[in-house]
Every structure is written in C-alpha cells, then in structure tokens.
C-alpha cells in the first residue's frame, strides 16, 4: 500500500523517484504516471543518466504523450549532435519516421535533421530510402547555410556543391553565446599567425571554411573564455584533401592535380588534368549558361 501511494503521489529527486519506480515495477505495483513525471523531471533538470531505461518502461507500459516522446528524442538528438555522445540506433529510426511523416520537411526540428545527416555521414552505405532522405534533408540544410565538416562526408551519398567540397574546415564546439577567437597561418608560406573570423553556424558550433591548395596546410589556434579568462581551447592542423567521394573530379581538385603534376614534371598527368578540367568547364557552361 505504501509503495502504491508513493508511485501515485511521490515527488523527490531524480534518484529517489527512479528507485521508487524500479521497486514498483519489480513488485508489480501500479505506477500510475510516475514514468512520465520522472522523464519530464530528468529532461528539465539534466539528470539523464537513467533516462533510456525509464523511457523504455514508459513506452512499453503506458499510453504515451506525443510531447513527451518528442522531448525525449530531441534530448537524444542534442546529446548525439552537440555533445557527440553515442545513442541507441532506435533514435535514428524515430528521426527517419518523423521526417517521413512530416508534410513540410522544413518544419521538422532542425536538430533532428542535423543528427540524422551526421549519422548518415558516418555510414559507408545507405538503403535506397535512407539515401533519398539524405538527399532531401542534406540539400535543405545546405540551402540554409548549415554546413559543417561532416557535410563533405555526405558526398558518398548525395551531390554536395563544389564550393563546399573544395574547402578545408575547422569546427569548434563552444558555448552558444561564446565569441571564440581564431588564429591561423598557412604553411609553408606564413610564419606568423593572424586573426580570421570563425562563424557560428548552429548554437555553440563554430565553423571556419578555407580554400587550401595542394601542398598547403592551415595551422590554427582557437581561444575562448573560461570564467572570464582567455584560454587556448583548441589547436590543430587541416590540409588540402580532394580524395573524398564526389570531390576527386571537381575543378578545384583538377587544379590541384595540375599543380602537383607540374611540381613533379609529369607531363602526362598534367595533360590529363588539363583536359579533364576543360571538359568539366565545358559541360558546366552548357548546363548552366551565364545570361
């Protein structure tokens, strides 16, 4: 009787409510709306250590509320995309279903689209339906300027514009209201670092795009503020890469191939790259004439 009363009326800390829920399930006591109340409290407080097990109990034992289910999958999408945490594969099944069921794709929460395309970018192969979704939502994100380093990896599943494929990218995940400083130098020509803008693309994710030619690399340092103090938050190096699927035949890649062939004094490779460049330029001018 006491356990039945607690399940129906008790409110406490997340850990206390979780203990009451598990004991109620073990003792086959009616838990009323405890699963739903506990899920809401977990998401509100950020104490989500046991949220997956509570959600499974909720969907398996109770009539679910759509708003709670959406909130749970939003929480998982945020954890996956913004915090880069591993999540269960069922999350992506739900996201695919949510996108398919929406008539207006641009009304689907952006975090769903970002999490799903980020997942697709790491998949070596997609089913026909997944590839269709990838093209649909990937194109939508690109048109809205939501471009990240992983966007280039989508080229194995969809056509990605050359102006994205031809750029190296630096990504920094900081605070939503942060103002990080980016210092770069282009090797082998530059010795001193200089400041360049790094754009906030989505919430706390900042991205810098940079054109790098064959043989160049960009060293970067990112400074941010921690408790009012300027600290070195990230550093590294990115290089020219035209070996991604879908990029090896871009005009920029062909320019790089010409430069490399000229440096090696390889006349055959230089001639082939020049011919390929002219063919591609002719095709593009025919398909997209300038009025």
Secondary structure, DSSP 8 states (H G I E B T S, - for coil): -HHHHHHHH----HHHHHHHHHHHHHTT---TTHHHHHHHHHHHHT--TTHHHHHHHHHHHS---HHHHHHHHHHHHHHHHTS-----THHHHHHHHHHHH-SSGGGS-HHHHHHHHHHHHT-S---HHHHHHHHHHHHHHHHTT---HHHHHGGGTS---HHHHTEEEEEEE--TT---EEEEEEETT--S-EEE--EEEETTEEEEEEE--TT-EEEEEEEEEETTEEEEEEEEEEE----STTTTTSHHHHHHHHHHHHHHT-HHHHHHHHHHHHHHHHHHHHHS---
